[in-house]
Amino acid sequence: MQLFISRSKLVYWLLGLAVLILGILAPFYLPARFFYDAVVIAEDFYNEKGVWRSYPVTMLFYDITGLGSLTFSLVALMQLPVLLFIIYKLGIPECFAKLTVRNALAYSLILMLAFFISMPSKEFITFIFISFVPFLLKKQYFSLSKTIVLIFLSLFIFGVWYRPYYVLIPIIAGVIYLTSLINFKRKVLTGIFSGILIAIFLSLSYGFVMGEYLSQSTRETLNEERLGKEATNSAITSPLKTDTWYGETYGIIYGFVSVNAPVNGFKHLFEPQIVTFVFWQLILTLYLMFLYRNCLAKRKSYSYEIWAFYLVFAYFIIQGIFEPDLGSAVKHKIGILPLLYFALYYDSFRKNIPV
């Protein structure tokens, strides 16, 4: 019997092999700052492991599985094949071997697994959880309404239990969806703008009740604590103090631009790693907007797939509130890689789409 593997699958597994090799060798070439969180999670210096919130749960996971007691190279050897297999099960498009913009973006996202999830990491758990979303959208086991309710409920529970800001994703995604139903001329930009507006409203409402706005109590506070420390040159700090309603409004918009369309990052002209991120992020955001526009034009045919874009842009907006620096922004995007991958290839997973 003749064994045959398509060219696209071959390219994927060669890429996966490169990820595995880079991940195993990561402790020997990555700067120490890439492993700060990993050391805290693996060592659990203050016995914080538990069943509530991201750090305690992650510490408990690595303690129970024994992965926390392994070298980071062995952790990479155990973790990365799991993540690569999840992407493979989502599907490898027939066009994956061609050199295109979307493939280049997918290659780069997959390669980043080696740099951000080749050690004990909260993103490993996030990645596995978030993969549940594109599988639901792809398989279409349930009606669209039941699928969206299930996704929203899962994100809410995950947010309450593990990562609080995930609670906001269904709210913002729902607003972007409702905006897309209105006959605006530029639906993509209008949808994103409506999502930013609801994020501002949620932050101001939180501030009215709690006394501190969302970005003020998270991103800005953290960056004040880290001021002057190592590797904070890409910190996202609003030019206006975020302790007023107008300062917080500006801070959220500034954060969204800094994370997702970071033209202000060109001020780091002599720091190639930051300039590289700026170009990469600009291309990713613009290309996703392009695909979203195409998907909107055929929303009846892609009624399930289009929700990947609502969720992705909702997440991008939330990053504008919470992300403390550009490095964290990239790392957390790798945590939702299955959803990004599905959005990039939304039109490649089903063959029965009427044209």
C-alpha positions as a Markdown table, in Angstrom:
| # | Residue | x | y | z |
|---|---|---|---|---|
| 1 | Met | 0.0 | 0.0 | 0.0 |
| 2 | Gln | 1.4 | 3.4 | -1.0 |
| 3 | Leu | 1.5 | 5.9 | 1.8 |
| 4 | Phe | 0.8 | 9.5 | 0.7 |
| 5 | Ile | 0.9 | 12.8 | 2.7 |
| 6 | Ser | -0.2 | 16.0 | 1.0 |
| 7 | Arg | 2.3 | 18.8 | 0.5 |
| 8 | Ser | 0.4 | 21.0 | 2.9 |
| 9 | Lys | 0.4 | 18.5 | 5.7 |
| 10 | Leu | 4.1 | 17.8 | 5.1 |
| 11 | Val | 4.8 | 21.5 | 5.4 |
| 12 | Tyr | 2.8 | 21.6 | 8.6 |
| 13 | Trp | 4.7 | 18.7 | 10.2 |
| 14 | Leu | 8.0 | 20.1 | 9.2 |
| 15 | Leu | 7.0 | 23.4 | 10.8 |
| 16 | Gly | 5.9 | 21.5 | 13.8 |
| 17 | Leu | 9.3 | 19.8 | 14.0 |
| 18 | Ala | 11.0 | 23.2 | 13.9 |
| 19 | Val | 8.7 | 24.3 | 16.7 |
| 20 | Leu | 9.6 | 21.3 | 18.8 |
| 21 | Ile | 13.4 | 21.7 | 18.2 |
| 22 | Leu | 13.2 | 25.5 | 19.0 |
| 23 | Gly | 11.1 | 24.8 | 22.1 |
| 24 | Ile | 13.5 | 22.2 | 23.5 |
| 25 | Leu | 16.4 | 24.5 | 22.9 |
| 26 | Ala | 14.6 | 27.6 | 24.2 |
| 27 | Pro | 16.3 | 27.7 | 27.6 |
| 28 | Phe | 19.7 | 28.0 | 25.9 |
| 29 | Tyr | 18.9 | 31.0 | 23.7 |
| 30 | Leu | 15.9 | 32.9 | 25.1 |
| 31 | Pro | 16.6 | 35.8 | 27.6 |
| 32 | Ala | 15.8 | 35.0 | 31.2 |
| 33 | Arg | 12.8 | 37.3 | 31.2 |
| 34 | Phe | 10.9 | 34.8 | 29.0 |
| 35 | Phe | 11.0 | 32.3 | 32.0 |
| 36 | Tyr | 10.0 | 34.6 | 34.9 |
| 37 | Asp | 6.5 | 33.3 | 35.0 |
| 38 | Ala | 7.5 | 29.8 | 34.3 |
| 39 | Val | 9.9 | 29.8 | 37.3 |
| 40 | Val | 7.1 | 31.2 | 39.6 |
| 41 | Ile | 4.7 | 28.6 | 38.4 |
| 42 | Ala | 7.1 | 25.6 | 38.6 |
| 43 | Glu | 8.6 | 26.6 | 42.0 |
| 44 | Asp | 5.4 | 27.9 | 43.7 |
| 45 | Phe | 7.6 | 29.7 | 46.2 |
| 46 | Tyr | 4.8 | 30.7 | 48.6 |
| 47 | Asn | 2.6 | 27.5 | 48.2 |
| 48 | Glu | -0.1 | 29.4 | 46.3 |
| 49 | Lys | -1.4 | 26.4 | 44.3 |
| 50 | Gly | -5.2 | 26.1 | 44.4 |
| 51 | Val | -8.4 | 25.7 | 42.4 |
| 52 | Trp | -9.2 | 29.4 | 41.8 |
| 53 | Arg | -7.7 | 32.0 | 39.5 |
| 54 | Ser | -5.0 | 31.6 | 36.9 |
| 55 | Tyr | -1.7 | 31.4 | 38.9 |
| 56 | Pro | -2.9 | 29.0 | 41.6 |
| 57 | Val | -4.7 | 26.7 | 39.1 |
| 58 | Thr | -1.7 | 26.6 | 36.8 |
| 59 | Met | 0.6 | 25.9 | 39.7 |
| 60 | Leu | -1.7 | 23.1 | 40.8 |
| 61 | Phe | -1.8 | 21.7 | 37.3 |
| 62 | Tyr | 2.0 | 21.5 | 36.9 |
| 63 | Asp | 2.3 | 20.1 | 40.4 |
| 64 | Ile | -0.2 | 17.3 | 39.9 |
| 65 | Thr | 1.1 | 16.4 | 36.4 |
| 66 | Gly | 4.7 | 16.5 | 37.5 |
| 67 | Leu | 5.6 | 18.8 | 34.6 |
| 68 | Gly | 6.7 | 21.4 | 37.1 |
| 69 | Ser | 9.5 | 19.2 | 38.3 |
| 70 | Leu | 10.9 | 18.7 | 34.8 |
| 71 | Thr | 13.5 | 20.8 | 33.0 |
| 72 | Phe | 11.9 | 23.3 | 30.7 |
| 73 | Ser | 13.3 | 21.4 | 27.7 |
| 74 | Leu | 11.4 | 18.3 | 28.8 |
| 75 | Val | 8.3 | 20.4 | 29.4 |
| 76 | Ala | 8.5 | 21.6 | 25.8 |
| 77 | Leu | 8.9 | 18.0 | 24.6 |
| 78 | Met | 5.6 | 17.1 | 26.5 |
| 79 | Gln | 3.5 | 20.2 | 25.8 |
| 80 | Leu | 4.2 | 21.3 | 22.2 |
| 81 | Pro | 3.1 | 18.0 | 20.5 |
| 82 | Val | -0.3 | 18.4 | 22.3 |
| 83 | Leu | -0.7 | 21.9 | 20.9 |
| 84 | Leu | 0.5 | 21.0 | 17.4 |
| 85 | Phe | -2.0 | 18.0 | 17.4 |
| 86 | Ile | -4.9 | 20.3 | 18.3 |
| 87 | Ile | -4.1 | 22.6 | 15.4 |
| 88 | Tyr | -3.7 | 19.6 | 13.1 |
| 89 | Lys | -7.2 | 18.3 | 14.2 |
| 90 | Leu | -8.7 | 21.7 | 13.4 |
| 91 | Gly | -7.5 | 21.1 | 9.8 |
| 92 | Ile | -4.7 | 21.8 | 7.5 |
| 93 | Pro | -5.9 | 23.8 | 4.5 |
| 94 | Glu | -5.0 | 22.6 | 1.0 |
| 95 | Cys | -3.3 | 26.0 | 0.4 |
| 96 | Phe | -1.1 | 25.7 | 3.5 |
| 97 | Ala | 2.1 | 25.0 | 1.5 |
| 98 | Lys | 1.8 | 28.1 | -0.6 |
| 99 | Leu | 3.6 | 31.3 | 0.3 |
| 100 | Thr | 0.8 | 33.7 | 1.0 |
| 101 | Val | 0.1 | 36.4 | 3.6 |
| 102 | Arg | -2.3 | 34.3 | 5.5 |
| 103 | Asn | 0.1 | 31.3 | 5.5 |
| 104 | Ala | 3.0 | 33.5 | 6.6 |
| 105 | Leu | 0.9 | 34.8 | 9.5 |
| 106 | Ala | -0.1 | 31.2 | 10.4 |
| 107 | Tyr | 3.5 | 30.0 | 10.2 |
| 108 | Ser | 4.7 | 32.9 | 12.5 |
| 109 | Leu | 1.9 | 32.2 | 15.0 |
| 110 | Ile | 2.7 | 28.5 | 15.2 |
| 111 | Leu | 6.5 | 29.2 | 15.5 |
| 112 | Met | 5.8 | 31.4 | 18.4 |
| 113 | Leu | 4.6 | 28.4 | 20.4 |
| 114 | Ala | 8.3 | 27.5 | 20.8 |
| 115 | Phe | 9.0 | 30.9 | 22.5 |
| 116 | Phe | 5.9 | 31.3 | 24.7 |
| 117 | Ile | 4.5 | 27.9 | 25.6 |
| 118 | Ser | 7.6 | 25.7 | 25.7 |
| 119 | Met | 7.7 | 26.1 | 29.5 |
| 120 | Pro | 5.2 | 26.0 | 32.4 |
| 121 | Ser | 2.7 | 28.6 | 31.3 |
| 122 | Lys | -0.9 | 29.8 | 31.8 |
| 123 | Glu | -1.2 | 30.0 | 28.0 |
| 124 | Phe | -1.0 | 26.2 | 27.8 |
| 125 | Ile | -4.2 | 25.9 | 29.7 |
| 126 | Thr | -5.8 | 28.8 | 27.9 |
| 127 | Phe | -4.8 | 27.3 | 24.5 |
| 128 | Ile | -6.4 | 24.0 | 25.3 |
| 129 | Phe | -9.6 | 25.7 | 26.6 |
| 130 | Ile | -9.9 | 28.2 | 23.7 |
| 131 | Ser | -9.6 | 25.3 | 21.1 |
| 132 | Phe | -13.0 | 24.3 | 22.2 |
| 133 | Val | -14.5 | 27.4 | 20.5 |
| 134 | Pro | -13.3 | 26.8 | 16.9 |
| 135 | Phe | -14.1 | 23.1 | 17.1 |
| 136 | Leu | -17.7 | 24.0 | 18.0 |
| 137 | Leu | -17.8 | 26.5 | 15.1 |
| 138 | Lys | -16.3 | 24.1 | 12.7 |
| 139 | Lys | -18.2 | 20.9 | 13.5 |
| 140 | Gln | -21.6 | 22.6 | 13.9 |
| 141 | Tyr | -23.0 | 19.9 | 16.1 |
| 142 | Phe | -25.7 | 22.3 | 17.4 |
| 143 | Ser | -27.9 | 25.0 | 15.9 |
| 144 | Leu | -26.1 | 28.4 | 15.6 |
| 145 | Ser | -28.0 | 29.9 | 18.6 |
| 146 | Lys | -27.2 | 26.9 | 20.8 |
| 147 | Thr | -23.5 | 27.0 | 19.7 |
| 148 | Ile | -23.2 | 30.7 | 20.6 |
| 149 | Val | -24.9 | 30.3 | 23.9 |
| 150 | Leu | -22.6 | 27.4 | 24.7 |
| 151 | Ile | -19.5 | 29.4 | 23.7 |
| 152 | Phe | -20.6 | 32.5 | 25.7 |
| 153 | Leu | -21.4 | 30.4 | 28.8 |
| 154 | Ser | -18.0 | 28.6 | 28.5 |
| 155 | Leu | -16.1 | 31.9 | 28.2 |
| 156 | Phe | -18.0 | 33.3 | 31.2 |
| 157 | Ile | -17.3 | 30.3 | 33.4 |
| 158 | Phe | -13.6 | 30.3 | 32.3 |
| 159 | Gly | -13.4 | 34.0 | 33.1 |
| 160 | Val | -15.0 | 33.7 | 36.5 |
| 161 | Trp | -12.8 | 30.6 | 37.3 |
| 162 | Tyr | -9.5 | 31.3 | 35.6 |
| 163 | Arg | -9.0 | 34.6 | 33.7 |
| 164 | Pro | -11.5 | 37.4 | 34.8 |
| 165 | Tyr | -11.2 | 39.5 | 31.6 |
| 166 | Tyr | -12.6 | 36.6 | 29.5 |
| 167 | Val | -16.0 | 37.5 | 31.0 |
| 168 | Leu | -16.0 | 40.6 | 28.9 |
| 169 | Ile | -15.5 | 38.7 | 25.6 |
| 170 | Pro | -19.1 | 37.6 | 25.1 |
| 171 | Ile | -20.4 | 41.1 | 25.9 |
| 172 | Ile | -18.2 | 42.9 | 23.4 |
| 173 | Ala | -18.5 | 40.2 | 20.7 |
| 174 | Gly | -22.3 | 40.4 | 21.1 |
| 175 | Val | -22.2 | 44.2 | 20.6 |
| 176 | Ile | -20.0 | 43.8 | 17.5 |
| 177 | Tyr | -22.5 | 41.2 | 16.1 |
| 178 | Leu | -25.5 | 43.5 | 16.7 |
| 179 | Thr | -23.7 | 46.4 | 15.0 |
| 180 | Ser | -23.0 | 44.2 | 12.0 |
| 181 | Leu | -26.7 | 43.8 | 11.5 |
| 182 | Ile | -27.1 | 47.5 | 11.0 |
| 183 | Asn | -26.7 | 48.8 | 7.4 |
| 184 | Phe | -23.5 | 50.9 | 8.0 |
| 185 | Lys | -21.3 | 51.6 | 5.0 |
| 186 | Arg | -18.1 | 50.5 | 6.7 |
| 187 | Lys | -19.2 | 47.6 | 8.9 |
| 188 | Val | -15.8 | 46.3 | 9.9 |
| 189 | Leu | -14.6 | 49.6 | 11.4 |
| 190 | Thr | -18.0 | 50.4 | 12.8 |
| 191 | Gly | -18.2 | 47.0 | 14.5 |
| 192 | Ile | -14.7 | 47.4 | 16.1 |
| 193 | Phe | -15.5 | 51.0 | 17.1 |
| 194 | Ser | -18.8 | 49.9 | 18.8 |
| 195 | Gly | -16.8 | 47.2 | 20.7 |
| 196 | Ile | -14.4 | 49.8 | 21.9 |
| 197 | Leu | -17.3 | 52.0 | 23.0 |
| 198 | Ile | -18.9 | 49.2 | 25.0 |
| 199 | Ala | -15.5 | 48.4 | 26.6 |
| 200 | Ile | -15.2 | 52.1 | 27.7 |
| 201 | Phe | -18.7 | 52.0 | 29.1 |
| 202 | Leu | -18.0 | 48.8 | 31.0 |
| 203 | Ser | -14.8 | 50.3 | 32.4 |
| 204 | Leu | -16.5 | 53.5 | 33.5 |
| 205 | Ser | -19.3 | 51.5 | 35.1 |
| 206 | Tyr | -16.8 | 49.4 | 36.9 |
| 207 | Gly | -15.0 | 52.5 | 38.1 |
| 208 | Phe | -18.3 | 54.1 | 39.3 |
| 209 | Val | -18.9 | 51.0 | 41.5 |
| 210 | Met | -15.4 | 50.1 | 42.5 |
| 211 | Gly | -13.7 | 53.5 | 42.6 |
| 212 | Glu | -11.0 | 52.5 | 40.0 |
| 213 | Tyr | -11.4 | 52.1 | 36.3 |
| 214 | Leu | -10.3 | 48.8 | 34.6 |
| 215 | Ser | -7.1 | 49.9 | 32.9 |
| 216 | Gln | -6.3 | 52.1 | 35.8 |
| 217 | Ser | -6.4 | 49.2 | 38.3 |
| 218 | Thr | -4.6 | 46.7 | 36.1 |
| 219 | Arg | -2.3 | 47.9 | 33.3 |
| 220 | Glu | -1.4 | 51.3 | 34.7 |
| 221 | Thr | -0.9 | 50.1 | 38.3 |
| 222 | Leu | 1.3 | 47.2 | 37.1 |
| 223 | Asn | 3.4 | 49.4 | 35.0 |
| 224 | Glu | 3.9 | 51.9 | 37.8 |
| 225 | Glu | 5.2 | 49.1 | 40.0 |
| 226 | Arg | 7.6 | 47.9 | 37.2 |
| 227 | Leu | 8.8 | 51.4 | 36.3 |
| 228 | Gly | 12.6 | 51.3 | 35.7 |
| 229 | Lys | 12.8 | 47.5 | 35.9 |
| 230 | Glu | 14.3 | 45.3 | 33.2 |
| 231 | Ala | 12.4 | 44.7 | 29.9 |
| 232 | Thr | 9.8 | 47.4 | 30.5 |
| 233 | Asn | 10.9 | 49.4 | 27.4 |
| 234 | Ser | 7.7 | 48.3 | 25.6 |
| 235 | Ala | 5.4 | 49.1 | 28.4 |
| 236 | Ile | 2.0 | 50.5 | 27.4 |
| 237 | Thr | 1.3 | 53.5 | 29.5 |
| 238 | Ser | -1.3 | 56.0 | 28.6 |
| 239 | Pro | -0.1 | 59.6 | 28.1 |
| 240 | Leu | -3.1 | 60.8 | 30.2 |
| 241 | Lys | -3.7 | 59.6 | 33.7 |
| 242 | Thr | -6.5 | 57.1 | 33.8 |
| 243 | Asp | -8.1 | 58.3 | 37.1 |
| 244 | Thr | -10.7 | 60.4 | 35.3 |
| 245 | Trp | -13.5 | 59.3 | 32.9 |
| 246 | Tyr | -11.9 | 61.1 | 30.0 |
| 247 | Gly | -8.4 | 59.8 | 30.9 |
| 248 | Glu | -9.7 | 56.2 | 31.0 |
| 249 | Thr | -11.5 | 56.7 | 27.7 |
| 250 | Tyr | -8.4 | 57.9 | 26.1 |
| 251 | Gly | -6.3 | 55.2 | 27.8 |
| 252 | Ile | -8.5 | 52.4 | 26.4 |
| 253 | Ile | -8.3 | 53.7 | 22.9 |
| 254 | Tyr | -4.6 | 54.3 | 23.3 |
| 255 | Gly | -4.2 | 50.7 | 24.6 |
| 256 | Phe | -6.2 | 49.2 | 21.7 |
| 257 | Val | -4.0 | 51.1 | 19.1 |
| 258 | Ser | -0.8 | 50.2 | 21.0 |
| 259 | Val | -1.6 | 46.5 | 21.1 |
| 260 | Asn | -3.3 | 46.0 | 17.7 |
| 261 | Ala | -2.2 | 48.8 | 15.4 |
| 262 | Pro | 1.0 | 49.9 | 17.2 |
| 263 | Val | 2.2 | 52.6 | 14.9 |
| 264 | Asn | 3.4 | 54.4 | 18.1 |
| 265 | Gly | 5.9 | 51.5 | 18.4 |
| 266 | Phe | 8.1 | 53.0 | 15.7 |
| 267 | Lys | 9.6 | 55.3 | 18.3 |
| 268 | His | 11.6 | 52.2 | 19.3 |
| 269 | Leu | 13.4 | 52.4 | 15.9 |
| 270 | Phe | 16.7 | 51.1 | 17.3 |
| 271 | Glu | 15.1 | 48.1 | 19.0 |
| 272 | Pro | 14.6 | 45.6 | 16.2 |
| 273 | Gln | 12.5 | 43.1 | 18.2 |
| 274 | Ile | 9.9 | 45.8 | 18.9 |
| 275 | Val | 9.9 | 47.1 | 15.3 |
| 276 | Thr | 9.4 | 43.5 | 14.1 |
| 277 | Phe | 6.4 | 43.2 | 16.4 |
| 278 | Val | 5.0 | 46.4 | 15.1 |
| 279 | Phe | 5.1 | 45.2 | 11.5 |
| 280 | Trp | 3.8 | 41.7 | 12.4 |
| 281 | Gln | 0.9 | 43.0 | 14.5 |
| 282 | Leu | -0.1 | 45.6 | 11.9 |
| 283 | Ile | -0.2 | 43.0 | 9.2 |
| 284 | Leu | -2.1 | 40.5 | 11.4 |
| 285 | Thr | -4.8 | 43.1 | 12.3 |
| 286 | Leu | -5.2 | 44.5 | 8.8 |
| 287 | Tyr | -5.4 | 41.0 | 7.3 |
| 288 | Leu | -7.9 | 39.8 | 9.8 |
| 289 | Met | -10.0 | 43.0 | 9.0 |
| 290 | Phe | -9.8 | 42.1 | 5.3 |
| 291 | Leu | -10.9 | 38.5 | 6.0 |
| 292 | Tyr | -13.7 | 39.8 | 8.3 |
| 293 | Arg | -15.0 | 42.1 | 5.5 |
| 294 | Asn | -15.0 | 39.1 | 3.1 |
| 295 | Cys | -16.8 | 37.0 | 5.6 |
| 296 | Leu | -19.4 | 39.7 | 6.2 |
| 297 | Ala | -20.1 | 39.8 | 2.5 |
| 298 | Lys | -21.2 | 36.1 | 2.7 |
| 299 | Arg | -22.4 | 36.0 | 6.3 |
| 300 | Lys | -25.3 | 33.7 | 5.5 |
| 301 | Ser | -23.0 | 31.1 | 4.1 |
| 302 | Tyr | -20.5 | 31.5 | 6.9 |
| 303 | Ser | -23.0 | 32.0 | 9.7 |
| 304 | Tyr | -20.9 | 30.0 | 12.2 |
| 305 | Glu | -17.4 | 31.0 | 11.0 |
| 306 | Ile | -18.1 | 34.7 | 11.3 |
| 307 | Trp | -18.4 | 34.4 | 15.0 |
| 308 | Ala | -14.6 | 33.7 | 15.1 |
| 309 | Phe | -14.1 | 37.3 | 14.0 |
| 310 | Tyr | -16.5 | 38.7 | 16.5 |
| 311 | Leu | -14.7 | 36.9 | 19.3 |
| 312 | Val | -11.2 | 37.7 | 18.0 |
| 313 | Phe | -11.8 | 41.4 | 17.7 |
| 314 | Ala | -13.6 | 41.4 | 21.1 |
| 315 | Tyr | -10.4 | 39.9 | 22.5 |
| 316 | Phe | -8.2 | 42.4 | 20.7 |
| 317 | Ile | -10.3 | 45.2 | 22.3 |
| 318 | Ile | -10.0 | 43.7 | 25.8 |
| 319 | Gln | -6.2 | 43.5 | 25.3 |
| 320 | Gly | -6.3 | 47.3 | 24.9 |
| 321 | Ile | -7.5 | 47.5 | 28.5 |
| 322 | Phe | -5.3 | 45.0 | 30.3 |
| 323 | Glu | -2.0 | 44.4 | 28.4 |
| 324 | Pro | 0.9 | 46.0 | 30.3 |
| 325 | Asp | 3.5 | 45.7 | 27.4 |
| 326 | Leu | 3.9 | 44.5 | 23.8 |
| 327 | Gly | 5.6 | 41.2 | 24.8 |
| 328 | Ser | 2.6 | 40.2 | 27.0 |
| 329 | Ala | 0.3 | 41.2 | 24.1 |
| 330 | Val | 2.0 | 38.8 | 21.8 |
| 331 | Lys | 2.2 | 36.0 | 24.4 |
| 332 | His | -1.5 | 36.2 | 25.2 |
| 333 | Lys | -2.4 | 36.2 | 21.5 |
| 334 | Ile | -0.6 | 32.8 | 21.2 |
| 335 | Gly | -3.0 | 31.6 | 24.0 |
| 336 | Ile | -5.9 | 32.1 | 21.6 |
| 337 | Leu | -4.0 | 30.7 | 18.6 |
| 338 | Pro | -6.7 | 28.1 | 17.8 |
| 339 | Leu | -9.3 | 30.9 | 17.3 |
| 340 | Leu | -6.9 | 33.0 | 15.3 |
| 341 | Tyr | -6.0 | 30.0 | 13.1 |
| 342 | Phe | -9.6 | 29.3 | 12.5 |
| 343 | Ala | -10.3 | 32.9 | 11.6 |
| 344 | Leu | -7.4 | 33.0 | 9.2 |
| 345 | Tyr | -8.7 | 29.9 | 7.4 |
| 346 | Tyr | -12.4 | 30.4 | 8.0 |
| 347 | Asp | -13.2 | 29.7 | 4.3 |
| 348 | Ser | -11.0 | 26.6 | 4.0 |
| 349 | Phe | -12.7 | 24.1 | 6.4 |
| 350 | Arg | -16.0 | 23.5 | 4.6 |
| 351 | Lys | -16.5 | 22.5 | 0.9 |
| 352 | Asn | -20.3 | 22.8 | 0.8 |
| 353 | Ile | -20.5 | 26.6 | 0.8 |
| 354 | Pro | -22.9 | 27.9 | -1.9 |
| 355 | Val | -21.3 | 30.7 | -3.9 |
